[in-house]
Amino acid sequence: MTHVSEHGRPTGYDVIVVGNGALGSSAAVELARRGASVALVGPRHRPYAASTAAGAMLGCFGEVTTTLVENTYGQTKFALDLRAKDLWPEWLESISGGLSDGRDILTANGTTVLLNSVGTAGIDTDNFHAIRATLEKHDEPYETVDPSDVGWLDPDPNSRPLQALHIPGEHAVDSGRLLLRLEQTARDLGVTLIDGHAASVLGDDGQSRGVVLEDGTSLTSGQVLLAGGVGTQTLVDSVPGLGDCIPRLVAGYGVSAVVTTQDGTQPESVIRTPNRAFACGLHIVPRGAGRVYVGATNIITPQPMADPVMGDLLFLLECAHRQTRRNLWSSAVSGINVGNRPISLDGFPLLGETPLRGLWMMTGTYRDGLFLSPLLAKEFAARMLGGEPELDLEPFAPERAPLGGMSREAVLDTTVEHTLATGYEQHWNVPTGWQEFFDVGLKPIYAQWAEELDPDFTPQPDLLAAARMEPQIALWLKTYYDNCRARFGKPGPPAADSVGDHVRRAAELLTATRVTTPRADALTLAAHVLPGEDPDLDAPMSAEDAQGFWMLVGRRAGREPLEYLTGRARLFDLELAVGAGVRVPHTRTEAMVTEALARCGSDHPRVVDLYTGSGAVALAVGALRPAAVVTGVDVCATALDWAKRNAEGLKDRVEAELDFVRGDIAAPDLLSGLDGTVDLVTAAPPNVPDHVHLIPELATHQPAGAIRSGWDGLDAVRSVAATAARLLTGGGVLAIEHYDALADAVIEIVRAAGFEAVTSHTDREGHPRFVIARRAA
Ligand SMILES: Cc1cc2nc3c(=O)[nH]c(=O)nc-3n(C[C@H](O)[C@H](O)[C@H](O)COP(=O)(O)OP(=O)(O)OC[C@H]3O[C@@H](n4cnc5c(N)ncnc54)[C@H](O)[C@@H]3O)c2cc1C
């Protein structure tokens, strides 16, 4: 029922919608369709609007990120996206006023998502995989495409695409045409379009009564929908106390451009990267007649921006020509848009009725509000006119304690990753070593900053980073958190981080400390600490397990050998105990053992293993030749203790007769009672030349006497050759491991000691690694 003022202008409506962007306009259309008298208030030229600058991708899957799918509230939001995607064909037709079937508003046929070399593994690669996994989970058709087959694409070789996938059902619309059609449809449905600005909300007795426009006119209604994007905040602020516990809206200021290509071409589909570097990824949207939309930057600012900052514009255009098509550099810029995405201080949308009855909020939609507009319009129209809710909007009710869902640790890690990703996207030129310096240095800075903001609540990564640059945002966050603590109490203890979270962070730390297999090591340590063989990465890690895990990760970061930390090493399928004072046996020695036994014909050989260390080779020989008699020799008492412990531990597996003897391998009378009787001598002796630089695992933590062997690395080889020549029977076999670069020298030493049939062998990686020879008869 519309009321008319004394000036003849209607002032009373069933519903007043404030804001004429995609959301407000769609809601006005839907409300009017259901028979309500509606006023749609908003300046005709839509200052600061997000909708006019939007690429208007209908991005359901292309917008997926790891943080979205891992977060409970992100999943609730994604459930809305899934519902929205199916509404578009019918929605476009319904606002086309019989002029068309609506498809003429579409500007792109499908979306191609690119993973290119500009992004980082922790963001782009992970988000790309998250997109693919989500497509599969929801049976959404997609194709993996060879990036070189993506038409129109011609990036700079430094920014080349590595992978691509095409989503045929994900299109884009022309936001300008969409807004025009919405406006026309609203007018046709009798909506009163008011070219003005609402200055305040009217309300009393806990009930909204309408709005007052900037020119002083009052519009009355018991139902007011605030859908003014970032501008909505002024209206919330106009009601004293209303916004205390409603997360404030700030602006995700973004620049986009429309370029007319030099050769008049455009791609058929949207071409985009995954979301990255706190922004929505680089995207190109065809706009017809050789024009392409290029978007978009995203910088969170306390107030909306009207003009583009020069650096942002330059950055955007440089990214577009480098990453998508080089001839954009000589194309004409036909238009530059600035928009302000409405983002709330907890990063999630504000959808529902406020504590002032009849005052509703439909905003905070940040990056994809245009895509959600038909869905939200229908839902709000139903709810505001007394219908049954269909969607789960409960978590997004405007008045709320901050929605989190990410641990502080995870927020800090993501903030650091995205901050650095902006550098990579800018092709920064930082000396290699400095990048990890930043990585490690930034985290404590952000950790301290998060603590300074609030001890209990942590903002989402992009807001944490923004608040550091914008004191006003920091102040708003602090105030909101204080208000929420006073109203709702402290948040409960944070959910324990999952095993996967701990493993990811540990892998990052190990990468920074140059461990060669960081993720595999982190997984091994997690498996070591946790019960069971194969830890569930999604399960929470208890505080006690986490403490044990991080103690080991810290030692691994100090480059202690992984095997010292787990206390275990393997040779074949034998599990050996190892620890301080003994060299860690390496699986590459298996090749030598296999070859040596193949050459040694006897089923019950007499075997001597020199430099036996942990006893690994002696035990392996004993396990593979059960009738053998094996003596392991080492000069080091600690090593022999490990060897004996291993023999004891493996006595059920190793049937051969075994003993371990302490002795100097070079001594002329070592095992002299066996002279000329031994069938096989094996040795994995110390063999690294003293001057060779070694990784800390070997250089610092393992016994030098078991690793290094004189200036040329051959001292132990000479001793082994001489002792083996004495011990072996005629035709007996010598197998000796050596430093890979020294094969020729070892062959010479072995020959000179009286061996024949000397052959050199490589390990599994193809490096010369051991020599086999026969004692001359
Ligand atoms: C560069 C860029 C690219 C984007 N790309 C996409 C995309 O590809 N897909 C997608 O789905 N989303 C995208 N978005 C996000 C999307 O644009 C927003 O989430 C969505 O458009 C918000 O719509 P809205 O109607 O709530 O707000 P807006 O579009 O901001 O409109 C709000 C309107 O309300 C008016 N207003 C404000 N205050 C008042 C007041 N007090 N009285 C009266 N009127 C008022 C404003 O002038 C404005 O016209 C992008 C945003 C940007 C900036």
The ligand as a Gaussian input file, in Angstrom:
#p B3LYP/6-31G(d) Opt

LIG

0 1
 C       36.629000      -4.739000      -9.409000
 C       35.567000      -5.654000      -8.916000
 C       35.346000      -6.866000      -9.549000
 C       34.339000      -7.709000      -9.100000
 N       34.078000      -8.850000      -9.801000
 C       33.012000      -9.614000      -9.436000
 C       32.643000     -10.739000     -10.207000
 O       33.281000     -11.054000     -11.210000
 N       31.553000     -11.460000      -9.826000
 C       30.823000     -11.133000      -8.735000
 O       29.849000     -11.807000      -8.435000
 N       31.168000     -10.073000      -7.976000
 C       32.229000      -9.307000      -8.299000
 N       32.581000      -8.232000      -7.548000
 C       31.891000      -8.014000      -6.258000
 C       30.523000      -7.500000      -6.460000
 O       30.606000      -6.419000      -7.333000
 C       29.896000      -7.090000      -5.150000
 O       29.922000      -8.113000      -4.186000
 C       28.433000      -6.756000      -5.397000
 O       28.307000      -6.147000      -6.623000
 C       27.895000      -5.846000      -4.373000
 O       26.673000      -5.364000      -4.848000
 P       25.805000      -4.368000      -4.010000
 O       24.581000      -4.112000      -4.767000
 O       25.652000      -4.898000      -2.639000
 O       26.709000      -3.080000      -3.839000
 P       27.152000      -1.979000      -4.862000
 O       27.319000      -2.518000      -6.207000
 O       28.302000      -1.309000      -4.237000
 O       25.939000      -1.018000      -4.928000
 C       25.551000      -0.234000      -3.829000
 C       24.754000       0.940000      -4.351000
 O       24.137000       1.552000      -3.264000
 C       24.309000       2.952000      -3.348000
 N       24.276000       3.488000      -1.993000
 C       25.208000       3.405000      -1.039000
 N       24.811000       4.031000       0.072000
 C       23.569000       4.507000      -0.161000
 C       22.640000       5.244000       0.596000
 N       22.899000       5.599000       1.840000
 N       21.498000       5.602000       0.010000
 C       21.213000       5.235000      -1.250000
 N       22.047000       4.551000      -2.022000
 C       23.216000       4.175000      -1.486000
 C       25.652000       3.120000      -4.008000
 O       25.779000       4.383000      -4.593000
 C       25.595000       1.981000      -5.017000
 O       24.985000       2.412000      -6.207000
 C       33.578000      -7.361000      -7.965000
 C       33.805000      -6.151000      -7.337000
 C       34.789000      -5.308000      -7.803000
 C       35.002000      -3.990000      -7.127000

